[in-house]
Amino acid sequence: MKSKINSAKKSRGRPAVESEAVNVRIAVDGLRAIDDWRRQQDDLPGRPEAIRRLVGLGLKAKSRG
């Protein structure tokens, strides 16, 4: 019989992150604008990442003005 010295089981999937899911409805025109913006980015982020970046930009602009 083999003994398990380090039996810490690795979990599958995404690593735990301190965050909370937010569901938002966005009008088709808004999605088109988001898609247009994200296509202009060098790394072509997905919609969720594009929305996170745009929210971040909006919050930075608000704190400056």
DSSP file (Angstrom, degrees, kcal/mol; ACC not computed):
  #  RESIDUE AA STRUCTURE BP1 BP2  ACC     N-H-->O    O-->H-N    N-H-->O    O-->H-N    TCO  KAPPA ALPHA  PHI   PSI    X-CA   Y-CA   Z-CA
    1    1 A M              0   0    0      0, 0.0     2,-0.3     0, 0.0     0, 0.0   0.000 360.0 360.0 360.0 131.6    0.0    0.0    0.0
    2    2 A K        -     0   0    0      1,-0.0     2,-0.4     2,-0.0     0, 0.0  -0.666 360.0-139.9 -86.8 138.5    1.4    3.4   -1.0
    3    3 A S        -     0   0    0     -2,-0.3     2,-0.7     0, 0.0    -1,-0.0  -0.774  11.2-132.5 -96.3 144.6    1.3    6.2    1.6
    4    4 A K        +     0   0    0     -2,-0.4     3,-0.3     1,-0.2    -2,-0.0  -0.858  23.9 178.6 -98.2 112.8    0.4    9.7    0.5
    5    5 A I  S    S+     0   0    0     -2,-0.7     2,-0.7     1,-0.3    -1,-0.2   0.949  80.7  24.8 -78.3 -52.3    2.9   12.2    1.9
    6    6 A N  S    S+     0   0    0      1,-0.1    -1,-0.3     2,-0.1     0, 0.0  -0.812  70.1 164.2-115.6  88.9    1.5   15.4    0.4
    7    7 A S        +     0   0    0     -2,-0.7     2,-0.5    -3,-0.3    -1,-0.1   0.101  18.8 141.5 -97.4  23.5   -2.2   14.7   -0.3
    8    8 A A        -     0   0    0      1,-0.1     2,-0.4     0, 0.0    -2,-0.1  -0.539  49.1-136.8 -66.4 116.3   -3.3   18.3   -0.8
    9    9 A K        -     0   0    0     -2,-0.5     2,-0.4     1,-0.0    -1,-0.1  -0.619   8.6-134.4 -81.6 127.9   -5.8   18.0   -3.6
   10   10 A K        -     0   0    0     -2,-0.4     2,-0.2     1,-0.0    -1,-0.0  -0.649  20.8-131.6 -80.2 133.9   -5.5   20.6   -6.3
   11   11 A S        -     0   0    0     -2,-0.4     2,-0.2     1,-0.1    -1,-0.0  -0.531  17.4-127.6 -83.9 153.9   -8.9   22.0   -7.3
   12   12 A R        +     0   0    0     -2,-0.2     2,-0.1     3,-0.0    -1,-0.1  -0.557  64.1  30.8 -94.9 162.7   -9.9   22.3  -10.9
   13   13 A G  S    S-     0   0    0     -2,-0.2    -2,-0.0     2,-0.0     0, 0.0  -0.433 102.3 -10.4  92.8-165.2  -11.1   25.4  -12.7
   14   14 A R  S    S-     0   0    0     -2,-0.1     3,-0.1     1,-0.1     2,-0.0  -0.391  74.8-106.2 -71.7 145.5  -10.4   29.0  -12.1
   15   15 A P        -     0   0    0      0, 0.0    -1,-0.1     0, 0.0     2,-0.1  -0.365  46.0 -89.7 -68.0 152.6   -8.6   30.1   -9.0
   16   16 A A        -     0   0    0     -2,-0.0     2,-0.4     2,-0.0     0, 0.0  -0.396  48.6-176.0 -65.0 135.9  -10.6   31.8   -6.3
   17   17 A V        -     0   0    0     -2,-0.1     2,-1.4    -3,-0.1    -3,-0.0  -0.994  34.3-114.6-134.3 139.3  -10.8   35.6   -6.7
   18   18 A E  S    S+     0   0    0     -2,-0.4     2,-0.3     2,-0.0    -2,-0.0  -0.617  73.5 112.1 -75.4  99.4  -12.4   38.1   -4.4
   19   19 A S        -     0   0    0     -2,-1.4     2,-0.4     2,-0.0    -2,-0.1  -0.936  55.6-132.9-157.4 174.8  -15.2   39.3   -6.6
   20   20 A E        -     0   0    0     -2,-0.3     2,-0.2     2,-0.0    -2,-0.0  -0.998  25.4-117.6-141.5 135.8  -18.9   39.2   -7.2
   21   21 A A        -     0   0    0     -2,-0.4     2,-0.4     2,-0.0    -2,-0.0  -0.493  27.1-166.8 -73.2 140.4  -20.9   38.5  -10.3
   22   22 A V        -     0   0    0     -2,-0.2     2,-0.5     2,-0.0    -2,-0.0  -0.989   7.1-153.8-130.7 122.2  -23.0   41.4  -11.7
   23   23 A N        +     0   0    0     -2,-0.4     2,-0.4     2,-0.0    -2,-0.0  -0.844  20.2 176.5 -98.1 129.3  -25.6   40.8  -14.3
   24   24 A V        -     0   0    0     -2,-0.5     2,-0.5     2,-0.0    -2,-0.0  -0.992  25.4-140.2-135.1 136.8  -26.4   43.7  -16.5
   25   25 A R        -     0   0    0     -2,-0.4     2,-0.4     0, 0.0    -2,-0.0  -0.843  22.5-171.3 -93.6 132.8  -28.7   44.2  -19.5
   26   26 A I        -     0   0    0     -2,-0.5     5,-0.1     2,-0.0    -2,-0.0  -0.990  25.0-114.7-126.8 132.2  -27.2   46.5  -22.2
   27   27 A A     >  -     0   0    0     -2,-0.4     4,-2.2     1,-0.1     3,-0.4  -0.210  31.2-109.3 -61.1 154.7  -29.2   47.7  -25.2
   28   28 A V  H  > S+     0   0    0      1,-0.3     4,-2.3     2,-0.2     5,-0.2   0.867 120.2  54.5 -55.4 -40.2  -28.0   46.5  -28.6
   29   29 A D  H  > S+     0   0    0      1,-0.2     4,-2.0     2,-0.2    -1,-0.3   0.892 107.8  50.2 -62.2 -39.0  -26.7   50.0  -29.4
   30   30 A G  H  > S+     0   0    0     -3,-0.4     4,-2.4     2,-0.2    -2,-0.2   0.894 109.4  50.5 -65.3 -40.5  -24.6   49.9  -26.3
   31   31 A L  H  X S+     0   0    0     -4,-2.2     4,-2.9     2,-0.2    -2,-0.2   0.886 108.6  52.5 -64.9 -38.6  -23.2   46.5  -27.1
   32   32 A R  H  X S+     0   0    0     -4,-2.3     4,-2.6    -5,-0.2    -1,-0.2   0.923 109.9  48.5 -62.0 -42.3  -22.3   47.7  -30.6
   33   33 A A  H  X S+     0   0    0     -4,-2.0     4,-2.3     2,-0.2    -2,-0.2   0.908 112.4  48.3 -64.7 -41.4  -20.4   50.6  -29.1
   34   34 A I  H  X S+     0   0    0     -4,-2.4     4,-2.8     2,-0.2    -2,-0.2   0.934 112.5  48.8 -63.3 -45.5  -18.6   48.3  -26.7
   35   35 A D  H  X S+     0   0    0     -4,-2.9     4,-1.9     1,-0.2    -2,-0.2   0.895 110.8  50.5 -62.3 -40.6  -17.7   45.9  -29.5
   36   36 A D  H  X S+     0   0    0     -4,-2.6     4,-0.7    -5,-0.2    -1,-0.2   0.922 112.6  47.3 -61.4 -43.6  -16.4   48.8  -31.7
   37   37 A W  H >< S+     0   0    0     -4,-2.3     3,-1.0     1,-0.2     4,-0.4   0.927 111.3  49.5 -64.2 -45.9  -14.3   50.0  -28.8
   38   38 A R  H >< S+     0   0    0     -4,-2.8     3,-1.2     1,-0.3     6,-0.3   0.827 103.8  59.6 -68.8 -29.3  -12.8   46.6  -28.0
   39   39 A R  H 3< S+     0   0    0     -4,-1.9    -1,-0.3     1,-0.2    -2,-0.2   0.723 100.3  58.3 -68.0 -20.0  -11.9   46.0  -31.6
   40   40 A Q  T << S+     0   0    0     -3,-1.0    -1,-0.2    -4,-0.7     2,-0.2   0.577  87.3  97.6 -83.8  -9.5   -9.7   49.1  -31.4
   41   41 A Q  S X  S-     0   0    0     -3,-1.2     3,-1.0    -4,-0.4    -3,-0.0  -0.550  79.3-128.2 -81.9 145.3   -7.7   47.6  -28.6
   42   42 A D  T 3  S+     0   0    0      1,-0.2    -1,-0.1    -2,-0.2    -4,-0.0   0.832 107.8  39.1 -61.2 -34.3   -4.4   45.9  -29.4
   43   43 A D  T 3  S-     0   0    0     -5,-0.0    -1,-0.2     0, 0.0    -4,-0.1   0.352 100.4-131.3-101.5   6.3   -5.3   42.7  -27.5
   44   44 A L    <   -     0   0    0     -3,-1.0    -5,-0.1    -6,-0.3    -6,-0.1   0.932  27.6-151.9  40.8  74.2   -9.0   42.4  -28.5
   45   45 A P        -     0   0    0      0, 0.0    -4,-0.1     0, 0.0    -1,-0.1  -0.316  16.3-107.1 -68.1 155.6  -10.4   41.8  -25.1
   46   46 A G     >  -     0   0    0      1,-0.1     4,-2.7     4,-0.0     5,-0.2  -0.234  41.0 -93.4 -70.6 171.4  -13.7   39.9  -24.7
   47   47 A R  H  > S+     0   0    0      1,-0.2     4,-2.7     2,-0.2     5,-0.2   0.921 124.2  51.0 -57.2 -47.5  -16.8   41.7  -23.8
   48   48 A P  H  > S+     0   0    0      0, 0.0     4,-2.2     0, 0.0    -1,-0.2   0.927 114.0  44.2 -59.1 -43.1  -16.5   41.2  -20.1
   49   49 A E  H  > S+     0   0    0      2,-0.2     4,-2.5     1,-0.2    -2,-0.2   0.897 112.4  52.9 -67.3 -39.0  -12.9   42.4  -20.0
   50   50 A A  H  X S+     0   0    0     -4,-2.7     4,-2.7     1,-0.2    -1,-0.2   0.914 109.7  48.7 -61.3 -42.4  -13.9   45.4  -22.2
   51   51 A I  H  X S+     0   0    0     -4,-2.7     4,-2.5     2,-0.2    -1,-0.2   0.909 110.3  51.2 -65.3 -41.3  -16.7   46.3  -19.9
   52   52 A R  H  X S+     0   0    0     -4,-2.2     4,-2.2    -5,-0.2    -2,-0.2   0.924 112.5  46.7 -59.9 -43.7  -14.3   46.1  -16.9
   53   53 A R  H  X S+     0   0    0     -4,-2.5     4,-2.7     2,-0.2    -2,-0.2   0.919 112.1  49.4 -65.1 -43.7  -11.8   48.4  -18.6
   54   54 A L  H  X S+     0   0    0     -4,-2.7     4,-2.4     2,-0.2    -1,-0.2   0.893 110.6  49.9 -64.8 -39.0  -14.4   50.9  -19.7
   55   55 A V  H  X S+     0   0    0     -4,-2.5     4,-2.5     2,-0.2    -1,-0.2   0.927 111.1  50.3 -63.0 -43.7  -15.8   51.0  -16.1
   56   56 A G  H  X S+     0   0    0     -4,-2.2     4,-2.2     1,-0.2    -2,-0.2   0.911 111.0  48.2 -59.8 -43.5  -12.3   51.6  -14.8
   57   57 A L  H  X S+     0   0    0     -4,-2.7     4,-2.5     1,-0.2    -1,-0.2   0.907 111.3  50.8 -63.6 -41.2  -11.7   54.4  -17.3
   58   58 A G  H  X S+     0   0    0     -4,-2.4     4,-2.2     1,-0.2    -2,-0.2   0.903 110.5  48.6 -63.2 -41.8  -15.0   56.0  -16.4
   59   59 A L  H  X S+     0   0    0     -4,-2.5     4,-1.8     2,-0.2    -1,-0.2   0.879 111.6  49.5 -67.4 -37.6  -14.2   55.8  -12.7
   60   60 A K  H  X S+     0   0    0     -4,-2.2     4,-1.3     2,-0.2    -2,-0.2   0.926 111.6  48.9 -65.6 -43.5  -10.7   57.4  -13.3
   61   61 A A  H  X S+     0   0    0     -4,-2.5     4,-1.6     1,-0.2     3,-0.2   0.883 109.9  52.3 -63.5 -38.5  -12.2   60.2  -15.4
   62   62 A K  H  < S+     0   0    0     -4,-2.2    -1,-0.2     1,-0.2    -2,-0.2   0.890 107.1  51.7 -64.9 -39.4  -14.8   60.9  -12.7
   63   63 A S  H  < S+     0   0    0     -4,-1.8    -1,-0.2     1,-0.2    -2,-0.2   0.760 111.2  49.0 -71.6 -23.0  -12.2   61.2  -10.0
   64   64 A R  H  <        0   0    0     -4,-1.3    -1,-0.2    -3,-0.2    -2,-0.2   0.822 360.0 360.0 -80.7 -32.4  -10.3   63.7  -12.1
   65   65 A G     <        0   0    0     -4,-1.6    -2,-0.2    -5,-0.1    -1,-0.2   0.434 360.0 360.0 -96.4 360.0  -13.2   65.9  -12.9
